[in-house]
Amino acid sequence: MATINLYANDLILFAHIVDAGSFTRASDLTGLPKSTLSRRLSDLENELGERLMQRSTRRLVLTDFGESILEHAKRLLDETEAATALALHRQVTPHGTLRVSLPPEFQQLSLVEVVTEFARQYPNVRLELDLSSRRVDLLAERYDVAVRAATQLPDDSSLVARHITVLHNGLYASPDYLKAHGVPRTPADLLEHAGLMLITSSGEKESWHLSRGNEHWEGQPLNTLSANSPGLQQALAAQGLGIVGLSDRFAQALLQQSPLERILPDWSLPATTIWCVTPGRRLLPQRTKAFIDIFRSVLAE
């Protein structure tokens, strides 16, 4: 038994030609040359084994067989236009589920404002937030966005990193701690204090790298308490357990309540860049773009 290999695009072009009434108008409608349309129609007729229309210099006339095939071709055209309309609607009005991974400390970094504004603007998107210090695998775990704080991200061709903002960092301690242990006047004084140090992803204790203009100092106190959570270290510093390195942004709310004070204000730790990392798709869903835009806008204020 003979087989027929039909291509949906050829049937859709056939419907366009019939609707247009001529190859010239069909060419204007589809953007394809008249010669291409004529060849594609001939290929379709050859595959079907019968002529679909009679051509003359002045008009096109459907055959009986062409009338029958046109019903199916128009259904394909209608479905294509419906799918296009749905895609355009989703681009304008985001739908679906958006899965976002963030470090837990970002609960204090305007996250409530970001989520509130996103929910207000895009009520049809289901937002799923995972606040965890672990580095998620966006592709394997099907996350749409991961918010990451790092001076530099590792190379990964499967991911795309979008710059959001830069956090400036310094050293902080509680008034009670400073009253009990004194205020450091120089970076070298830090060696005699208690330091709340961060543990890096490689498991090493991170030293303080301070700079003031062209001056640089690196070291860490002899007495340290280490953890991999900036939020925990911030809370311990507020309880008077030692000196902690924080971004000015994270410390701002605490400074207003006066549990932490900036020490060595002329000296700064290296700045931290906030990134939104996404899978390296050519086309991002509109809901992902919308979240990144709102996140960047709120952090920029």
Secondary structure, 3 states (H helix, E strand, C coil): CCCCCCCHHHHHHHHHHHHHCCHHHHHHHHCCCHHHHHHHHHHHHHHHCCCCEEECCCCEEECHHHHHHHHHHHHHHHHHHHHHHHHHHHHHCCCEEEEEEECHHHHHCCHHHHHHHHHHHCCCEEEEEEECCCCCCCCCCCCCEEEEEECCCCCCCCEEEEEEEEEEEEEEECHHHHHHHCCCCCHHHHHHCEEEEEECCCCCECCEEEEECCEEEEECCCEEEEECCHHHHHHHHHCCCCEEEEEHHHHHHHHHHCCCEEECCCCEEEEEEEEEEEECCCCCCHHHHHHHHHHHHHHHC
